[in-house]
Amino acid sequence: MAPARALRVADIVAAAPDAGLAAICLLTWLAPDALGAQQVRYVVLLMLLEFVVIHSAAFMGQAVVDIDQPPARAMAILGFGLFYTIFVGAFGLAFHTWWPVAGFWLLTGNRLLGVLVGQAPDGEERRYLRAGWATGVVFYVGAVFLTLFLPLPRFGITPDVVARQGFAGMGGVWIQEPHRVVAAGFLYFAATAVSELFGHDWLHVRVGAAGPTRAAGSR
């Protein structure tokens, strides 16, 4: 059995933003007015943005590690970013706000942060990005499905709080029962932070090792 990898500053830096977002979601679930009267609305939109970010990060991450020339790399990232910004703009239009455009780029930077801060050693960037993308998909889909079907407490997200979010004219489970998406956000960002902290080792991808670690007994 390979020894556990010691935590480094880069690990903590990579995991910190997602840990902070998990804390925001948890606080919103327990005491939604603590961060503003429409904090629930912001978290709903945050989770919609994260869905787009997970999809876009796979392409933008490949551009970061595969294209050697800085101008070409920048153009590829910008091209992908502008394409996905169209979808983000549609979300902003539906919610009558444009902060999601800036939020999209910040969340995209967060998804690429492990590579940008050197969490993945030279030569391991592609493997790390693939592991990060896989964990994002697994955790997002898992969190959404769990919170969609399990009975969950509303905590501080009472009907009065929901009425202040400006969801009039919108439909869907996340709109009618927003405590579910807030709970999903907490689970997703918390799980992602823990996975990033340990270099996504649970996927048997050892960042910094010569190759992926296989489960015992596998061939």
C-alpha positions as CSV (number, residue, x, y, z in Angstrom):
1,M,0.0,0.0,0.0
2,A,1.4,3.4,-1.0
3,P,2.0,5.8,1.9
4,A,-0.4,8.7,2.4
5,R,0.7,11.8,0.6
6,A,1.5,14.7,3.0
7,L,-0.6,17.8,2.7
8,R,1.1,20.8,1.1
9,V,0.2,24.5,0.9
10,A,-0.9,24.0,-2.7
11,D,-3.4,21.4,-1.5
12,I,-4.9,23.8,1.0
13,V,-5.1,26.6,-1.5
14,A,-6.8,24.5,-4.1
15,A,-9.4,23.2,-1.6
16,A,-10.1,26.5,0.2
17,P,-12.5,28.1,-2.3
18,D,-14.7,25.1,-2.4
19,A,-14.6,24.8,1.4
20,G,-15.7,28.5,1.6
21,L,-18.6,27.9,-0.9
22,A,-19.7,24.8,1.2
23,A,-19.8,27.0,4.3
24,I,-21.8,29.7,2.5
25,C,-24.4,27.0,1.4
26,L,-24.6,25.6,4.9
27,L,-25.1,29.0,6.4
28,T,-27.7,29.8,3.8
29,W,-29.6,26.6,4.7
30,L,-29.5,27.3,8.4
31,A,-29.8,31.1,8.5
32,P,-30.6,32.4,5.0
33,D,-31.0,36.0,6.1
34,A,-27.5,36.2,7.6
35,L,-26.0,36.9,4.2
36,G,-28.8,38.9,2.7
37,A,-32.5,38.8,2.0
38,Q,-32.0,37.0,-1.3
39,Q,-29.1,34.7,-0.5
40,V,-31.2,31.6,-1.4
41,R,-31.6,33.0,-4.9
42,Y,-27.9,33.5,-5.2
43,V,-27.2,29.9,-4.2
44,V,-29.7,28.6,-6.7
45,L,-28.0,30.5,-9.5
46,L,-24.6,29.5,-8.2
47,M,-25.5,25.8,-8.6
48,L,-26.8,26.5,-12.1
49,L,-23.5,28.2,-13.0
50,E,-21.5,25.3,-11.5
51,F,-23.2,22.9,-13.9
52,V,-21.9,25.0,-16.8
53,V,-18.5,25.3,-15.3
54,I,-18.1,21.5,-14.9
55,H,-18.9,21.1,-18.5
56,S,-16.6,23.9,-19.7
57,A,-13.7,23.0,-17.4
58,A,-13.0,19.8,-19.3
59,F,-12.3,21.7,-22.5
60,M,-10.6,24.7,-20.9
61,G,-8.4,22.5,-18.8
62,Q,-7.2,20.6,-21.8
63,A,-6.3,23.9,-23.4
64,V,-4.2,24.9,-20.3
65,V,-2.1,21.7,-20.4
66,D,-2.1,20.8,-24.1
67,I,-1.2,24.1,-25.8
68,D,2.4,25.2,-25.3
69,Q,2.3,28.6,-26.9
70,P,0.9,31.2,-24.5
71,P,-0.9,33.2,-27.2
72,A,-2.6,30.2,-28.6
73,R,-3.5,28.9,-25.2
74,A,-5.0,32.2,-24.2
75,M,-7.1,32.3,-27.4
76,A,-8.4,28.8,-26.9
77,I,-9.4,29.5,-23.3
78,L,-11.0,32.8,-24.3
79,G,-12.9,31.1,-27.2
80,F,-14.3,28.4,-24.9
81,G,-15.0,30.9,-22.2
82,L,-17.0,33.2,-24.6
83,F,-19.0,30.3,-25.9
84,Y,-20.1,29.2,-22.4
85,T,-20.6,32.8,-21.4
86,I,-23.6,32.8,-23.8
87,F,-25.3,30.1,-21.7
88,V,-24.4,32.0,-18.5
89,G,-25.9,35.1,-19.9
90,A,-29.1,33.3,-20.4
91,F,-29.2,32.4,-16.7
92,G,-28.5,36.0,-15.8
93,L,-31.3,37.2,-18.1
94,A,-33.8,34.8,-16.5
95,F,-32.7,36.0,-13.0
96,H,-32.5,39.7,-14.1
97,T,-28.9,40.0,-13.0
98,W,-25.5,40.0,-14.7
99,W,-23.1,39.0,-11.9
100,P,-23.2,35.4,-13.1
101,V,-20.9,36.4,-16.0
102,A,-18.2,37.3,-13.6
103,G,-19.1,34.4,-11.4
104,F,-18.7,32.0,-14.2
105,W,-15.1,33.1,-14.8
106,L,-14.3,33.0,-11.1
107,L,-15.7,29.5,-10.8
108,T,-13.8,28.4,-13.8
109,G,-10.6,29.6,-12.3
110,N,-11.5,27.7,-9.2
111,R,-11.8,24.5,-11.1
112,L,-8.4,25.0,-12.7
113,L,-6.8,26.3,-9.4
114,G,-5.1,23.0,-8.6
115,V,-3.0,23.2,-11.8
116,L,-2.5,26.9,-11.6
117,V,-1.1,26.8,-8.0
118,G,1.1,23.8,-8.7
119,Q,-0.8,21.1,-6.8
120,A,-0.1,18.7,-9.7
121,P,3.6,18.3,-10.3
122,D,5.1,18.7,-13.8
123,G,3.9,16.0,-16.1
124,E,0.8,15.2,-14.0
125,E,-1.4,18.1,-14.9
126,R,-3.5,16.3,-17.5
127,R,-4.1,13.4,-15.1
128,Y,-5.0,15.8,-12.3
129,L,-7.5,17.7,-14.5
130,R,-9.2,14.5,-15.6
131,A,-9.5,13.4,-12.0
132,G,-10.9,16.8,-11.0
133,W,-13.4,16.8,-13.8
134,A,-14.5,13.2,-12.9
135,T,-15.0,14.1,-9.2
136,G,-17.0,17.2,-10.2
137,V,-19.4,15.1,-12.3
138,V,-19.8,12.4,-9.6
139,F,-20.3,14.8,-6.7
140,Y,-22.6,17.1,-8.6
141,V,-24.9,14.4,-10.0
142,G,-24.8,12.5,-6.7
143,A,-25.6,15.6,-4.6
144,V,-28.4,16.6,-6.9
145,F,-30.1,13.2,-6.9
146,L,-29.7,12.6,-3.2
147,T,-31.3,15.9,-2.3
148,L,-33.9,15.6,-4.9
149,F,-35.4,12.4,-3.5
150,L,-34.5,12.3,0.1
151,P,-36.7,14.0,2.7
152,L,-34.7,17.1,3.9
153,P,-35.4,19.7,6.6
154,R,-36.0,23.2,5.4
155,F,-34.2,24.7,8.4
156,G,-34.2,28.5,7.9
157,I,-35.6,28.4,4.4
158,T,-39.2,28.9,5.4
159,P,-42.0,29.8,2.9
160,D,-41.7,33.4,3.9
161,V,-38.0,33.3,2.9
162,V,-38.8,31.7,-0.4
163,A,-41.4,34.3,-1.1
164,R,-38.7,37.0,-0.9
165,Q,-36.5,35.4,-3.5
166,G,-38.3,36.8,-6.6
167,F,-39.0,33.4,-8.1
168,A,-42.4,34.4,-9.4
169,G,-43.0,33.0,-12.9
170,M,-40.3,30.4,-12.6
171,G,-40.9,26.7,-12.1
172,G,-39.1,23.5,-11.1
173,V,-38.2,21.7,-7.9
174,W,-35.3,23.9,-7.2
175,I,-37.6,26.9,-7.4
176,Q,-40.4,25.5,-5.4
177,E,-38.2,23.8,-2.8
178,P,-34.9,25.7,-2.9
179,H,-33.7,24.1,0.4
180,R,-32.9,21.1,-1.8
181,V,-30.5,22.9,-4.1
182,V,-28.9,24.7,-1.2
183,A,-28.4,21.3,0.5
184,A,-27.0,19.9,-2.8
185,G,-24.6,22.8,-2.9
186,F,-23.3,22.2,0.5
187,L,-22.8,18.5,-0.2
188,Y,-21.2,19.1,-3.6
189,F,-18.7,21.8,-2.5
190,A,-17.8,20.1,0.7
191,A,-17.1,16.8,-1.0
192,T,-15.1,18.6,-3.7
193,A,-13.0,20.4,-1.1
194,V,-12.1,17.2,0.7
195,S,-11.2,15.5,-2.6
196,E,-9.1,18.4,-3.7
197,L,-7.3,18.5,-0.3
198,F,-6.0,15.0,-0.9
199,G,-5.4,15.3,-4.6
200,H,-8.4,13.2,-5.6
201,D,-6.6,10.1,-4.4
202,W,-9.9,8.3,-3.8
203,L,-10.1,7.9,-7.6
204,H,-6.8,6.0,-7.4
205,V,-5.0,8.8,-9.2
206,R,-1.9,9.6,-7.3
207,V,-0.9,13.1,-8.1
208,G,2.9,13.1,-8.3
209,A,3.2,9.3,-8.7
210,A,4.5,7.6,-11.9
211,G,1.0,6.5,-12.8
212,P,-2.5,5.8,-11.5
213,T,-2.6,3.5,-8.5
214,R,-4.8,0.4,-9.0
215,A,-7.0,-1.1,-6.4
216,A,-5.6,-4.1,-4.7
217,G,-6.2,-7.2,-6.7
218,S,-7.0,-5.5,-9.9
219,R,-5.2,-6.2,-13.2
